[in-house]
Amino acid sequence: MLDVAVIEDPAAAEASLDPMRARLLAALAEPGSAAMLAARLGLPRQKVNYHLKELERHGLVELAEERRRGSMTERVYRATAASYVISPAALAAVSPDPSRSPDQLSARWLLALGARMVQEVGSLLTGAARARQRVASFGIDARVRFASAADRAAFAEELSQAVTALVGRYHDESAPQGRVHRVVVGLHQVPDTAPPGAPPPTRNPSSHPSSPPPSPTRTPQEG
């Protein structure tokens, strides 16, 4: 089972978005038959059988084993991945294009960059899985709390300068064995996760966090 599978086929994406099939995919993190899933999820066995066949047809579940039960053969399925991501390639005609309106201060442009990253890395993962190889990648995930909008702007400016300097130092257009890599850096506010109806947290723009920010999480390899 893959850790993450990227869905690029529109029909497979549609199949995965069906609420009942999504429940079956989640349940099939552990192998199970139609009878087992029907009992576990409280669904009719015939309906579970139908949806399992559709998920199998789109490569979202696979046959794990067949068991003899008297005169019957029980088919045991498992999900092909622990989790799934739908690539923007599944909506190629309407997927966002970062080259359309590049704007470092636009949240829509940041989304377009993220969508392109999912599409490109997803394509790499799909090919690497077929070749039984890993994808060389690197990621940084960090949280920072700014005391003011001015601090946020200053941070973005320094970060932009640092990345530009690094790219200029290491980019070699003429390297005969070189491979082109893409660097994407984004900054956005973390959505408020307070429960509905809860009062907003008290914010003091002049105050600084009492504890130091957590260290960035680095992911040198992924695949």
Secondary structure, 3 states (H helix, E strand, C coil): CEEEEEECCHHHHHHHHCHHHHHHHHHCCCCEEHHHHHHHHCCCHHHHHHHHHHHHHCCCEEEEEEEEECCEEEEEEEECEEEEEECHHHHHHHCCCCCCCCCCCCHHHHHHHHHHHHHHHHHHHHHHHHHCCCEEEEEEECCCCCCCHHHHHHHHHHHHHHHHHHHHHHCCCCCCCCCCCCCCCCCCCCCCCCCCCCCCCCCCCCCCCCCCCCCCEEEEEEC
